[in-house]
Amino acid sequence: VSCLFNTKPKVSCQRQIPWWTVNRQTINARSIADLLICDIDFPLDLLMNKQGALVSPRWVKQKVVIADRWVDLLAKLRRKTRREAQRSIRKYDLKARVVRDADSDSYFYHQLYKPYIHRRYGNQAMLVDEQRFLKECASGRLIQIMQNDKVLGTVLVHISGKQLTIAWMGVDKDVEDSRLKGVTDALDLYSLMFAYTQGCDVMDMGGSRPFINDGVLRYKKKWGSAVSQGLVPKGSIFYIPCRITQPVKSFLENNPMILSAGRKLRCVSWFFSEDNTA
């Protein structure tokens, strides 16, 4: 809640509701709530009453289509993105290598991934279980960014058919804040290059939160990625404004969303007049 509002609204959270009572519970809650937020699994989300609701996918996919020529692929990137990544690579003499071994997997998890996630998300960090992480690494490949003999960053990628999928990324804790962006840009640029050299048609950059101003979504967008719902349904989030109070107006105005429109997506921003007309 602290991420959505500057004030401390009264929040009521009901985690375990029998599936057949969800619509009734939602109707009852509308009479006492200003804003309802319902996170519903697939396929139950298909049965939800959508009247008055803003329906957003839990996650959106971002994929880059790989061009036939490397020069054409580079041309699809934002000029600033391409230049900054190439400048960091030249300035710090960064090299890339692809590895597959258990020692690198363990080092990646403990020395790169965990510190990087805590660095980015602080007390909101959610770490992947180590056993699952190492199992995923064993079936994929690690792209490492090197400076001299030191590993500055690593990204796990999987290749299936003509698609390269980025899983998890990590950066050494000793990399200064001023250089962090350069290392992550280098990881993504070399991932793109690896996808191209392996004859892939698509690079899947993974899921992002369905907000237009989300930092992760905007970062992936600069690499030329297109936003889609993905092939596998992940459930939906229902935002139901019951009363247009000032906090609700603030929430809607400051969180432009990506909403579901059947199998298509649409971007929506809100602006309210003094009479609360959107």
C-alpha positions, -999 to +999 in steps of 0.1 A: +000+000+000+029+024+008+039+021-029+005+034-040-005+061-016+014+088+003-011+085+031-021+054+051-055+043+040-076+018+059-069-015+042-089-047+045-073-078+030-092-111+024-068-138+012-089-170+013-123-167-003-142-197-018-141-193-055-178-195-060-184-165-036-159-141-052-185-121-073-209-119-043-181-107-020-170-081-045-205-068-048-208-065-010-174-048-007-183-021-032-207-005-007-180+001+019-148+005-002-134+033-022-112+011-043-112-027-047-081-045-060-088-082-068-059-105-079-076-135-095-060-167-109-068-181-143-094-194-152-115-179-124-107-144-137-128-153-168-159-157-145-155-124-127-181-097-131-162-070-151-189-042-147-171-010-136-137-028-134-104-020-150-090-054-159-052-057-163-031-088-169-009-097-140+021-096-162+029-085-198+055-100-220+082-080-238+099-096-269+124-083-294+121-095-330+156-105-343+164-089-377+182-109-404+212-085-403+230-073-372+232-038-385+194-038-389+190-051-354+211-024-340+192+002-359+160-009-341+174+001-308+172+036-294+203+056-305+210+066-269+207+030-257+230+017-284+256+044-279+257+042-241+261+004-241+289+005-267+306+033-249+306+014-216+320-017-233+348+003-249+356+024-218+359-004-194+371-030-219+342-054-211+342-088-227+316-115-228+318-153-226+292-181-224+297-208-198+279-239-186+292-253-153+279-259-117+306-237-100+295-207-121+259-214-113+265-213-076+287-182-078+260-165-099+233-172-073+252-162-042+276-135-054+257-118-082+219-125-082+211-122-045+231-090-039+217-074-071+180-082-062+185-068-027+202-037-042+173-030-066+143-038-044+155-035-008+130-049+017+106-057-011+131-081-027+116-116-036+143-142-042+140-173-063+146-205-043+183-216-047+173-252-057+150-240-084+176-214-095+204-239-099+181-263-117+172-236-142+209-227-146+217-264-154+193-264-184+205-230-197+236-210-205+252-182-186+265-151-204+291-134-182+304-099-186+341-098-177+366-070-169+401-086-170+395-118-150+366-106-128+330-114-135+310-082-131+276-095-142+258-126-154+225-134-172+209-168-175+194-175-210+175-204-224+172-213-261+141-232-273+136-235-310+141-201-325+136-182-292+161-170-267+146-163-233+162-142-206+157-156-171+176-139-143+204-113-141+230-105-114+257-079-109+287-079-085+281-059-053+314-040-058+302-024-091+296+012-083+262+028-088+276+050-116+286+018-135+257-004-128+237+007-158+267+002-181+270-035-169+233-043-172+232-026-207+262-047-217+245-079-205+214-071-226+234-061-257+255-093-255+223-114-250+209-098-281+241-106-300+240-142-287+204-146-299+214-133-333+245-156-336+224-186-326+199-179-354+170-170-331+140-151-344+129-137-310+145-126-277+120-129-249+130-103-222+105-118-197+075-104-178+069-068-167+043-051-145+014-037-165+020+000-158+032+023-185+055+042-161+070+010-147+108+012-147+114-024-158+089-021-187+105+012-198+140-003-196+130-033-218+112-010-242+143+009-251+158-024-266+130-024-292+107-049-274+070-052-282+045-056-254+020-085-255-001-107-232+019-138-239+006-172-248+000-186-214-027-169-193-014-157-159-046-144-143-059-109-140-060-079-116-093-061-113-092-025-102-127-013-092-131+023-083-162+024-061-160+061-052-139+087-069-122+101-037-090+122-039-067+092-031-084+071-058-081+099-083-044+102-074-039+065-078-055+065-113-038+096-125-003+085-114-006+049-126-013+047-163-022+011-169-020-015-196-055-030-197-069-062-214-092-058-243-099-094-253-066-107-266-054-072-273-039-046-249-046-009-246-028+018-226-050+041-205-042+073-187-067+093-166-073+130-161-100+143-138-119+176-139-130+194-108-164+176-109-146+142-109-154+136-145-127+114-160 
